[in-house]
Amino acid sequence: MKQQNNQSNSVTITAGQTFPLTIKRLGINGEGVGYFKRQVVFVPGALPGEEVVVEATKISPKFAEGKVKKVRKASPFRVKAPCPIYEQCGGCQLQHLSYDQQLKEKRDIVIQSLERHTKLKIDQLDIRDTIGMEDPWNYRNKSQFQVGVKNGSVIAGLYGLDSHQLIPIQNCLVQHPLTNKVTETVKQILEDFKVSVYNERKRKGIVRTIVTRAGFQSGEVQVVLITTQEELPRKKLIIAEIQKRLPEVKSLVQNINGNNTSLIFGEKTIHLEGEEVIQETLGDLEFELSARAFFQLNPVQTVKLYDEVKKAANLTGSEKVVDAYCGVGTIGLWLSKGASELRGMDTIEAAIKDAQKNAKKHGFKNATYVTGTAEKWLPKWVKEGWRPDVVVVDPPRTGCDSTLLDTIKKVKPKKFIYVSCNPSTLAKDIDYLSKEYKVEYIQPVDMFPHTAHVECCSLLVRKDK
């Protein structure tokens, strides 16, 4: 029997032990959080306010994990998850919680992160209600389903929670209907032509993943077949059949990834048929999406998020704006009409080329995009006499690079707008800037309903501006 001693005041929990637990709140990964004899216990599937009987499954020095054996007192917000494979898949963590309550809990997840990682007085902060969706289903514009074989038939889906068992998914409730339809049909075509499908355990087979992306506004679909090798038997027949059965597929691409890796895409991409890109629209801006291009997965909420950035910037036409981590330029272009000049940077050269193309396409002559880091370019521009009034960042989950935050302190923009997909790193970065910048407000936005993820748009204003 596994046993782990904790602090001297704590009672030891052992693996397999069952005990009653009252759930206090949701953790950052959507699990219920309770305390048994002063030790924190994380319980997936349990909801705040519930009284449950838990079986300990994993013991760590600072916490324990458990599974629900029985719900003695259920939350009034508990609902039946509509997805039949909800518990097996693990892609959504909160389908069993009513949507209105999900929005409240996501605001609380932001508060928890601020409590844990900052010295700020939380009760004095303006942390706004989470902006949700009118219809929180069918919102994802892209799916990446692994393929496999089960009982002689080709299946497509996701690996189960903490397992290497492929869970077949035929109609994902959070995916756009077009991605569901196209993936299902392509899977059937692979089966009809007896195409070799990748076996993860044996590391043999050719087709390993079907990636499907749909344009919400355009109705165009792009399909990427991820294969272990360039040669794909019966390739011309497969292409012809996809075109015949799926006229909405405007772009057909092959990507080769023969490595033993969890990464979906490999380095080499081959254009098979149709266009190289599909079109998508956000507000009054149009974007061309290639197979590898990053684009927000929920276009409906992206418009709301970017509008919050625009509100926070509150541009008058005279401001100089920097879009750091700019990607293909979406946020910066959203702001460019109100700016006197916009400059963006990203370390990925292909993204910068796309940003330049997008700016030119929309006739934004006040936008300049360069390859490299903000910490490299900002001091250079300041030295040349160009100082930004507003800096916008939308970093990866790891948060802002510390050298970028140091650069912000030196460059001293009047406004620093932080778009974050991770409340923990957002809180740490805000805390680091708290001597120089006041947090005006934090606006949570629900980009991924029924999951524990929450995006935030935070406005920080320089104290001595």
C-alpha positions in Angstrom: 0.0 0.0 0.0 1.3 3.4 -1.0 1.7 5.9 1.8 2.9 9.5 1.9 3.4 11.5 5.1 2.6 15.2 4.8 3.0 18.0 7.3 3.0 16.9 10.9 -0.4 18.4 11.4 -1.9 16.5 8.5 -3.5 13.1 8.6 -2.0 10.6 6.1 -4.2 9.6 3.2 -3.5 6.2 1.6 -4.3 5.1 -1.9 -7.6 3.2 -2.0 -8.9 4.9 1.2 -12.4 6.1 1.0 -13.7 9.1 3.0 -16.4 11.8 2.9 -15.5 15.2 1.4 -17.3 18.5 0.9 -16.3 20.3 -2.3 -15.4 23.9 -1.8 -14.6 25.1 -5.3 -13.5 24.2 -8.8 -9.8 23.8 -9.5 -8.0 25.3 -12.5 -8.5 22.1 -14.4 -12.2 21.8 -13.7 -11.9 19.3 -10.8 -13.6 19.6 -7.5 -11.4 20.8 -4.6 -12.0 19.7 -1.0 -10.0 19.3 2.2 -9.7 16.1 4.2 -8.0 16.8 7.6 -6.2 19.8 6.2 -5.0 18.1 3.1 -6.2 19.3 -0.3 -7.9 16.7 -2.5 -8.7 17.1 -6.2 -11.8 15.1 -7.4 -12.7 15.2 -11.2 -16.4 15.4 -11.7 -17.3 16.7 -8.3 -18.9 20.2 -8.1 -18.7 23.0 -5.5 -21.2 22.5 -2.6 -21.5 18.8 -3.1 -21.0 16.2 -0.4 -19.3 13.1 -1.9 -17.6 9.9 -0.9 -14.2 9.8 -2.5 -11.7 7.0 -3.1 -8.1 8.2 -3.1 -6.3 7.3 -6.3 -3.0 9.1 -6.2 -1.0 10.5 -3.2 1.5 13.3 -3.6 3.4 15.2 -0.9 1.2 18.3 -1.1 -2.1 16.9 -2.3 -4.2 13.8 -3.1 -6.4 12.9 -6.0 -9.5 10.9 -5.8 -12.6 9.7 -7.7 -16.2 10.0 -6.8 -17.7 6.8 -5.3 -21.0 8.3 -4.3 -22.7 11.7 -4.4 -24.5 12.2 -1.1 -25.6 15.7 -1.7 -25.7 16.9 -5.3 -25.2 20.5 -6.5 -28.4 22.2 -7.6 -26.4 23.1 -10.8 -25.5 19.5 -11.7 -27.0 18.5 -15.0 -26.9 15.4 -17.1 -24.1 15.7 -19.7 -25.6 15.5 -23.2 -22.6 13.8 -24.7 -22.8 9.9 -24.6 -19.0 9.5 -24.3 -18.4 12.5 -22.0 -16.7 10.7 -19.2 -14.5 8.5 -21.5 -13.3 11.3 -23.8 -12.2 13.9 -21.2 -12.2 16.7 -23.8 -14.8 18.6 -21.9 -14.6 18.7 -18.1 -17.8 20.6 -17.2 -20.7 19.3 -19.3 -22.3 18.1 -16.1 -22.5 21.7 -14.8 -25.2 24.2 -16.0 -23.8 26.7 -18.4 -24.7 29.8 -16.4 -22.9 28.3 -13.4 -19.8 27.4 -15.5 -19.4 31.2 -16.3 -19.5 32.0 -12.5 -17.0 29.2 -11.7 -14.6 30.4 -14.4 -14.6 33.9 -12.8 -13.7 32.2 -9.6 -10.9 30.3 -11.2 -9.4 33.7 -12.2 -9.8 34.9 -8.6 -8.1 31.7 -7.3 -5.1 32.4 -9.5 -4.9 36.0 -8.3 -5.1 34.9 -4.7 -2.4 32.3 -5.2 0.1 34.3 -7.3 -0.3 38.0 -6.4 -0.1 40.2 -3.4 -3.0 42.3 -4.7 -6.1 43.0 -2.6 -8.6 40.9 -4.5 -11.7 42.6 -3.1 -10.4 45.9 -4.5 -10.0 44.5 -8.1 -12.7 44.9 -10.8 -13.0 41.3 -11.9 -16.0 41.3 -14.3 -18.6 38.6 -15.0 -17.5 36.1 -17.6 -18.8 36.8 -21.1 -20.4 33.6 -22.4 -22.1 32.3 -25.5 -25.7 32.5 -26.5 -25.4 29.0 -27.9 -22.5 27.2 -26.2 -22.3 24.2 -28.6 -20.8 23.5 -32.0 -18.3 26.3 -31.6 -15.0 24.7 -32.5 -13.9 25.3 -36.1 -11.1 22.7 -36.1 -10.8 19.0 -35.1 -7.7 16.8 -35.0 -8.9 13.2 -34.8 -6.6 10.3 -34.6 -7.5 7.2 -36.7 -7.3 3.6 -35.8 -9.0 0.3 -36.3 -11.6 -1.3 -34.0 -13.3 -4.6 -34.7 -12.2 -4.4 -38.3 -13.6 -0.9 -38.9 -11.7 2.4 -39.2 -12.5 4.7 -36.3 -11.6 8.4 -35.7 -11.5 10.2 -32.3 -9.4 11.1 -29.3 -7.3 9.2 -26.9 -9.2 8.8 -23.6 -8.3 10.6 -20.4 -4.9 9.5 -19.1 -4.9 6.5 -21.5 -3.8 5.3 -24.9 -7.3 3.9 -25.8 -8.7 5.6 -28.8 -12.3 6.7 -28.2 -14.3 6.9 -31.4 -16.2 10.2 -31.8 -18.9 10.5 -34.5 -20.7 13.6 -33.5 -18.8 15.9 -31.1 -21.2 18.4 -29.6 -18.6 21.2 -29.4 -17.4 20.8 -32.9 -18.8 22.7 -35.9 -21.2 20.3 -37.7 -19.2 20.6 -40.9 -16.0 19.3 -39.2 -18.0 16.3 -37.8 -19.6 15.5 -41.2 -16.3 15.8 -43.2 -14.2 13.8 -40.7 -16.8 11.0 -40.6 -17.0 10.8 -44.4 -13.2 10.9 -44.9 -12.9 8.1 -42.3 -15.4 6.1 -44.3 -13.5 6.7 -47.6 -10.3 5.4 -45.9 -12.2 2.3 -44.9 -13.8 1.8 -48.4 -10.3 2.0 -50.1 -8.7 -0.2 -47.4 -6.1 2.5 -46.7 -3.4 1.5 -44.2 -4.2 3.1 -40.8 -1.5 3.9 -38.2 -1.3 1.6 -35.2 0.3 3.6 -32.3 1.4 0.5 -30.3 3.1 -1.3 -33.3 4.1 2.1 -34.9 3.0 0.7 -38.3 0.5 2.1 -40.9 0.2 5.2 -43.0 -2.7 7.5 -42.1 -2.5 8.7 -38.5 -4.7 11.8 -38.2 -7.6 13.6 -40.0 -7.4 17.4 -39.4 -10.5 19.3 -40.5 -11.1 23.1 -40.3 -14.3 24.8 -41.3 -14.8 28.5 -42.1 -17.9 29.6 -40.1 -18.7 32.5 -42.5 -17.4 31.0 -45.7 -18.7 27.4 -45.3 -15.4 26.3 -46.8 -13.6 23.2 -45.3 -9.9 22.2 -45.4 -8.8 18.6 -44.8 -5.3 17.6 -43.9 -4.3 14.0 -43.9 -1.4 13.4 -41.6 0.6 10.4 -42.8 3.7 8.6 -41.7 5.2 8.7 -45.2 4.9 10.7 -48.4 3.6 7.8 -50.5 -0.1 7.2 -50.0 -1.5 4.3 -52.0 -4.5 5.0 -54.1 -4.0 8.8 -53.5 -5.7 9.9 -56.7 -8.8 7.8 -56.0 -9.0 9.1 -52.4 -8.8 12.7 -53.6 -11.4 12.1 -56.3 -13.8 10.4 -53.8 -13.4 13.2 -51.2 -14.2 15.8 -54.0 -17.2 13.7 -55.1 -18.7 13.1 -51.6 -17.7 16.4 -50.0 -18.0 19.4 -52.4 -17.6 21.7 -49.4 -14.0 20.6 -49.1 -12.1 23.4 -50.9 -8.6 22.6 -49.8 -7.0 19.2 -49.5 -3.6 18.8 -48.0 -1.2 16.1 -46.9 1.3 16.5 -44.0 4.1 13.9 -43.3 4.9 13.1 -39.8 6.8 9.8 -39.4 8.2 10.6 -35.9 7.2 8.9 -32.7 5.7 12.0 -31.2 2.6 13.5 -29.7 2.9 16.4 -32.1 0.2 16.3 -34.8 2.1 18.0 -37.7 5.4 17.1 -39.2 7.7 19.5 -41.2 6.7 18.6 -44.7 3.3 19.7 -46.2 2.1 18.8 -49.7 -0.8 20.5 -51.4 -3.0 17.8 -52.9 -6.0 19.4 -54.5 -8.2 22.6 -54.5 -7.0 25.8 -52.9 -4.0 26.0 -50.6 -6.1 28.0 -48.1 -9.7 28.5 -47.0 -11.3 31.9 -46.2 -12.6 33.0 -42.9 -14.1 36.3 -41.7 -14.0 37.9 -38.3 -16.1 41.1 -38.1 -15.2 43.0 -41.3 -11.8 41.4 -41.7 -11.1 38.4 -44.0 -8.3 35.9 -43.4 -6.7 33.2 -45.5 -6.0 30.1 -43.5 -3.3 27.7 -44.6 -2.9 24.2 -43.1 -0.4 25.3 -40.4 -1.7 28.8 -39.7 -2.8 29.5 -36.1 -6.3 30.8 -35.8 -8.6 31.1 -32.8 -10.8 28.0 -32.5 -14.0 29.8 -31.5 -14.7 32.5 -34.1 -17.9 33.7 -32.4 -16.2 34.4 -29.1 -13.0 35.7 -30.8 -15.0 38.7 -32.0 -16.2 39.4 -28.4 -12.7 39.0 -27.1 -11.1 41.3 -29.7 -13.9 43.8 -29.1 -12.9 43.8 -25.4 -9.3 44.6 -26.5 -10.6 47.4 -28.6 -12.6 48.8 -25.6 -9.6 48.5 -23.3 -7.4 50.4 -25.8 -10.0 53.1 -26.3 -8.0 54.6 -29.2 -8.6 58.1 -30.5 -6.6 57.9 -33.7 -3.4 59.4 -32.3 -1.9 56.5 -30.4 1.1 54.4 -31.4 0.2 50.7 -30.8 2.4 47.6 -30.5 1.0 44.1 -31.0 3.5 41.7 -29.4 3.1 37.9 -30.1 1.1 39.1 -33.1 0.8 35.9 -35.0 -1.0 36.5 -38.3 -1.9 40.0 -37.1 -5.5 39.4 -36.0 -5.6 41.6 -32.8 -3.5 44.4 -34.3 -5.6 44.7 -37.4 -8.7 44.8 -35.2 -7.2 47.9 -33.6 -5.4 49.5 -36.6 -8.3 51.8 -37.7 -8.1 53.7 -34.3 -4.3 53.9 -34.2 -1.9 56.4 -35.8 0.6 53.6 -36.2 0.6 49.9 -35.5 3.7 47.8 -35.2 3.7 44.0 -34.6 6.3 41.3 -34.1 6.5 37.6 -33.8 9.4 35.1 -33.7 7.7 33.0 -36.5 8.7 34.3 -39.9 5.8 32.6 -41.7 3.3 34.3 -39.3 4.8 37.7 -40.0 4.5 37.2 -43.8 0.8 36.3 -43.3 0.4 39.4 -41.1 2.0 41.6 -43.8 -0.2 40.0 -46.4 -3.4 40.5 -44.3 -2.5 44.2 -43.6 -1.9 44.8 -47.3 -5.1 43.0 -48.3 -7.2 45.2 -46.0 -5.4 48.4 -47.1 -3.9 49.2 -43.6 -0.9 51.4 -44.5 -0.3 52.3 -40.9 0.7 48.7 -40.0 4.3 47.4 -39.9 5.3 43.8 -39.0 8.8 42.5 -38.2 10.3 39.1 -37.2 11.8 38.9 -33.7 10.9 39.5 -30.1 9.4 42.5 -28.5 12.3 42.8 -26.1 14.6 43.2 -29.2 12.5 45.7 -31.1 10.9 47.9 -28.5 14.2 49.3 -27.0 15.5 49.8 -30.6 12.4 51.8 -31.5 12.5 53.9 -28.3 16.2 54.7 -29.0 15.1 55.9 -32.5 12.5 58.1 -30.9 9.4 56.0 -31.4 7.6 55.1 -28.1 4.3 53.2 -28.0 1.3 54.5 -26.1 -0.4 51.0 -26.0 1.2 47.6 -25.9 -1.1 44.5 -26.5 0.2 41.0 -25.7 -1.5 37.6 -26.4 1.2 35.1 -25.2 1.2 31.3 -25.1 0.0 29.5 -21.9 3.5 29.9 -20.4 2.8 33.7 -20.2 5.1 36.6 -21.1 8.8 36.2 -21.2 10.4 37.9 -18.2 12.6 40.0 -20.5 9.5 41.3 -22.2 8.0 42.3 -18.9 11.3 44.1 -18.0 11.2 45.8 -21.4 7.6 47.0 -20.6 8.9 48.5 -17.4 11.6 50.4 -19.3 9.5 51.5 -22.3 6.6 52.6 -20.1 3.6 52.5 -22.4 0.5 54.2 -20.9 -1.6 51.1 -21.3 -0.7 47.4 -21.3 -3.4 45.1 -22.5 -2.9 41.5 -21.6 -4.9 38.8 -23.4 -4.3 35.5 -21.5 -5.4 31.9 -22.0 -3.9 30.9 -18.6 -5.1 32.6 -15.4 -2.0 31.4 -13.4 0.6 32.9 -15.7 -1.6 36.0 -16.1 -1.6 36.5 -12.3 2.2 36.0 -12.0 2.9 38.5 -14.8 0.4 41.1 -13.3 2.1 40.7 -9.9 5.5 41.4 -11.5 4.2 44.6 -13.1 2.1 45.7 -10.1 4.6 48.4 -8.8 4.5 50.2 -12.1 1.0 49.3 -13.4 -2.5 49.4 -11.8 -5.0 46.7 -12.8 -8.0 48.7 -14.0 -10.1 45.5 -14.6 -10.0 41.9 -15.7 -12.6 40.7 -18.2 -13.0 36.9 -18.4 -14.3 35.5 -21.7 -15.5 32.0 -22.2 -13.7 30.8 -25.4 -14.3 27.1 -24.7 -17.7 26.3 -23.1 -17.9 23.0 -21.1 -14.1 23.0 -20.5 -12.2 24.5 -17.6 -10.4 27.0 -19.8 -11.0 30.7 -19.4 -9.5 33.6 -21.4 -9.1 37.1 -20.0 -8.6 40.6 -21.3 -6.9 42.7 -18.6 -6.3 46.4 -18.8 -3.2 47.7 -16.9 -2.6 51.4 -16.7 0.8 53.0 -15.8 0.6 54.6 -12.3 2.7 57.7 -13.2 1.4 58.3 -16.7 
